[in-house]
Amino acid sequence: MAERVLSWQELNRAVLARQLLLERAPLTPVQAVERLGGLQTQYAPSAYVGLWSRLAGFRRPDLTDALTDRRIVQGWVMRSTIHMVSAADHPLLTEAVREQRRRLWLRTPAGAEGIDMAAAVAAVRSHLARGPLRQAEIVARLDADGFPRSTFQGVQLWLDLVRVPPAGTWDSPRAHVYGLAEDWLRRRAPVDLATAEELLVSRYLRGFGPASPGDVARYAGWSVSEARAVLGRMRLRTARDPDGTALVDLPGAPRPDGATPAPVRFLSTFDAVLLLGHAKRARVLPTEHRDKVFSTKIPQSVPTFLVDGRVAGTWRLIDGRVVPTPFPPLPSTVRRAVAEEAERLTAFHD
């Protein structure tokens, strides 16, 4: 039987459905971060806005409590980028990308300095033995130990650390307090690498699929050959996009009709639905608007809103109110829907 060819519109709706952007879902924050493939959180409040747009009845304390209660943790995971993931997923996801992240670090100028990482890990473990510390304090202690100040970034690839709340929450956005993951999660059991890799692929496809092996590789920080090797062990279904690119997917994962309505949704900075290969394939961020959202001149992306499943403008919080700025002129009915959602997001900020 010939492989099904999915239209661009079907691929758009598939990603939106899996990202819970077609309908707010009755899930807990823990269930949501597992469903979504983690939340990318260079700016901690973006996770709160992201969950508000995706979950029915979500309140800010729901996520703060999950972080404080250690059900969700925040740390370097895929691509050495800060993510919020479930406590159950964290050990597996970090194991799945550990070697690739180390190789990348060793190719950087800092990693090529010949730092004794085993000694640096032992030093940081000793410094954190009595509990979490601020990043500045850890760096200062490493400096006193005779290590370059850049060592701390590399240490996180040899020693699993987590951001410890209340740092990295809505009320304290700066995620600058670190603790040992094994202590914070109270877990020291070894993790099977193959199981970890397959979990990562499953999380990605469930949150962003259908996807090509290259999409999986970019998400994980693997090579394409590494991604193909893991995919080859799994039972997956296949399809193609209109360009003929081969796609893989989880059996039974949602693929809505391309005509499925997509409501107005507001996203915060660095929302992962706008990043990597799935964003291009799903046409979520039109090419002509990309430089309005991601720019080398600003430290983080610009908050956006979606109309009919695609970025149609940006928004800012001005004097306590969410103020949207559309790119193209919007029809009056759409302007009204955007304004109503902006009012709801304003209330969420209060």
N, C-alpha and C positions, 0 to 999 in steps of 0.2 A: 504494500500500500504506500502511495506517495506521501511524503511528509506534508503536514499542513503548513501553509504559508499564512502567517499572521499579518494583518494590515498594521500600518503605523498607529491607527486609531485603536485597534485592539491591544497593541502593546502598551499604549498610553494607559488605557483603562486597566490593564492587568497590573501595572505598577501602582496605579492609584488605589486599586482595590487592596493590594497587599500592604500598602502603606497606610491603610485605613483612612484614606482621604476621599472616598466616595460616600462613606457613612460612618458616623462616630460609633465606635464599638463598645460594648459593655464589658470591658476588660480591666483588670488591675494594672497598675504600672509595671509590675514584674512580668505579667503575661504579655504586656505590650512591647517591652524592650526585647523580649525573646521573639515575638512575632515580627518585629520590625528590623531585625538584624542589628540591634543595638542603636543607641542614639549618639550621634557625633556631637560632642559638647566642648568645643574650644571655649565657648561662652556658656556657662552653666544654665542661665535662665532660658536659653534657647530650647532646652529639653522640656521645660515647663510649657512653653508656648506650643511646642511640637505635640506634646501629649494632650493639651487642651483642644487642639484642632482635630485630634484623632479619637479621643475617648469620651464616651457619654458621662456627664456628671463629674468630670475631673476637677479636682481642687488642688491648689498649690501644696497644701500640707500632705496630700497623698504621696507625692514624690519625695518631699523632704523626709517624711516618716520612713519611707522605704529605704532611703539612703542611710538615715540614722540607725534604723533597725537592722542594717546590713543585709537586706534582701536585694538591694541594687547597689552596685559598686561602680566607682568611676576611676579609670586608669588608662594607661597606654595599652591599646589592643591592636586592632588592624591598622596597618600602615603607620605604626608608631603615632597614632592620633588618639586624642582623648575621646573615650566612649563611655557611656553609661550602659552596663550590661547587667544581667541578673547575677546574683552571687553564685548560682549553680553553673552558669555558663562561663564565668570569668576564668577559672583554671584551665578549661578546655580551649577556649579561644586564644588565650595567651600562649598555650603550648603549641597550638596549630601554626602560629606565626613566629615563634621564637627564633628559629635558626635563620629565617629570611631577614628578620629585623637586625639580627647581629651582623650578618654579612653586609647589609646596607650601611650600618654604623661603621664598620671597619674600613669601608671605602671612603668615608668622609675624612677631611683633614684632621679632625679631633680624634677619630678612631684610629687613624694611622700613626698616632704619636707613640705607639708602643706602650700604652698604659697597662699595667698589671691588673687586669679586671678581676681576677680572683682575689687579689689583695684589697681592691677597692670594694668589692662586694662584702668581704669580711668586715671592713671598716664600717660600711653603712649599716650592715646587720647589727654590729655592736652598738652603733650610735642610736639605733631605733629599738634596742632591746627593752628599754624602759618605757617605750610608748612613742606615739607620733611626734614629728618635729616639722617646723616650717622649712620650706625649701632653702631659704637663706641660711638657716642654721646648719642644715646638712652640708651645703656647699662650703660654708665657713670651716666646718670641722674637717671636711676632706682637704681643704686648702692647708689647714694646720697639719694634716697627716702627710703632706707633701705631694698631693695629687693635683694635676691641672684643674682649673675651675670648671672645665667642660666635662669632667669625668662623670658628674652626676647624671647627665643625660644618657650616657652609655650604660651606667650602672643599672638603669631601669630595664635594660634588655637582658641582663644576667640575673637580676633579682626582682621578683614581682612586687611592685609597690602599688598602693591604692591611695587616692585622695580621700582624706578623712573629714567627714562633715563635723561641724557646720560649714567648713570651707567647701566651696563648690556647690552651693545651694542658691536658691532665689535670693535670700537675704544676705548671703555672703558669697558673691559670685566667684571671687578669686579662689581657684582650686590649688592652693599652695601649701597645704599641710599633708604630709605623707606618713603612711604607716606600712608595716610589712603585711603583704596580702595574706600570708599564712597565719598571722596572728589575728588580723581583722576578720578573716573568714573562718578562723578556727579549723583550718583544713591543711593537712600535710601529706595526704595520700597521693601516690604517683598517678599520673594521667597517661592513658594509652594514646600515642600519637595518632594512629589511624582513626580511632574514635573521635579524637579532637578535630582532625581535618574534615571528617565527614559531617560533624556537627556544624562546623563553620560553613561548609557548602550548603547544607540544609537551611541554615539561618538566612544565608544570602538569597537563595532561590525563593524561600518563603516570603522574604521581605521585598525582593526586587526583581524576581524573575518574570518571564523567561530570560535567559542570559546566554551569552556565548562563553566559551572557556576563557577568552581574553577578559571578559567582564569579571568573571570569578577571580582571575589572577590579579586584576587591578584592585579589586575590593580587598583581597587578602594580603596583597603585597608579595604574592608568589610569582614565579615565572609561569608562562603559559604551559610549559611542559609539566611543571609540578601540578598545576590545576587539572590538566588532562589526566594525569595519573590518578588523582583522587576521584574525579568524575567517573573514570573507568571502573571503579570498584562499586559504584552505586547504581541502584535501579532507578532510572530516569526516563522520562519521555522526551521526545525531540520534536522540533518544529523548525521553521525558517522565517526570517524576516523578508520583506519585499525585495531586499538586495541580494537574497540568497544566502545570507549568513546563517550557519547552523546554530541552533539554540537548544539548550537543555532546560528541563523543568522538573519539578516534583510531580509525581502522579497525583491527580486530584486537586492541584493548586488552582485557585480561581482565575478564570479568563473570561471576564464579562464581555458582552457584546459591545462593539465599538460605539454604538449609539446610546449606551448607558449614560444618563445625566451625571455630570460632575459638578457639585456645588462649589460656591466660593469658599476658599480655605486660605487662612493666613499662616505663613511660615516664618520662622525666625532665622538668625544667621547660621550659615553652614548646614542647613537642613540637607540630609544625605539624599533626599529624593532629587536634588538638583545637581548631584555630583556623579562623576565616574560614567562608565559606559551605559548603564541603564538609563541615565538622564538623557543622553543623546538618542538612544534607541527609542525611548518613549516620547521624545519631542516635548518634554516638560518645560524646558527653558529654551525658547526660540533663539536661534543664533544671533539674530539682530539685537537682542536685548542682553546678551551675556555680559558685555562689558559694563552694563549698568548695575549688575549684581556682584560680579567678581572683578576686582581691579587690583593691580599691583600697587596702586597708590593708597589703598586703605588696608588696615590690619585684618579686617574680617569682612565677610560678605554682607550684603544689604538685606534686611528683612523684605520678604516679598508676599504677594498674594496671588492665588490661582483663580482664573476664570475659565470654565470649561476645560479644566485639567492642564492649563498652561499658564506660565507666569505672565501676568498682565499689568504688573505695576509693583511699586515698593511702598513701604509704610514706615513711619517713624512715630515715636511717642513724644508728643509735644505738649507741655503743660498738663501732663496726666491723661491726654487723650490720644488714641490711635488715629493718625492722619494718613490715609492712603493717597498715593500719587500714581494714577494710571499712566501707562505708556501711550497706547493709542486711546482716542476718545471711546467711551463705552456707551452702549445704548442705555436709555433711561432705566429700564428694568434691571439691567446689570449694575448700574451705578447704585441703585437702591439696595440691591442685595449686598454689594460691597460695603455700603455705608452701615447696613444693619449688622453685618458680621464684625465690622470695625467697632461698633458700639458694644457688642458682646465681648470683644477682646479688651476694650477699655475697662469694662466692668471686672474682667478677670484680673487686670492689673491693680485694681483698687484694694 
